Amino acid sequence: MAKLYNLYPNNSQSCTIEIIMKDLKQEAIILCPTNIVYAIGCDINHKLAVQRVKQLRQLFSNECLTCLCSSLCRVTDYAFVSDKAYRIMKSVIPGL
């Protein structure tokens, strides 16, 4: 069942964010508007949710998805990153 949440950048809505996080942990799929298109997302730790995102995007099972992490150091929770690759990422990611 679809739910619509409005989040506003100047108004802290921790209760709504907690509800969204709970839904994601229960394999929910989210749509998030960007400046160009809608992004489709899910919790990467739930294989079924990842498969549903790939199905929605009409991707083959071996095609990659983008993974967002809360910080650069969290990337290694999901992938092997060589020292050289880490230095490159650190040099090109804004705000680090």
ABEGO torsion letter per residue (X at the ends): XBBBBBBBAABBBAAAAAAAAAAAAAGBBBBBBBAABBBBBBBAABAAAAAAAAAAAGBBAABBBBBBBABAAAAAAABBBBAAAAAAAAAABBGX
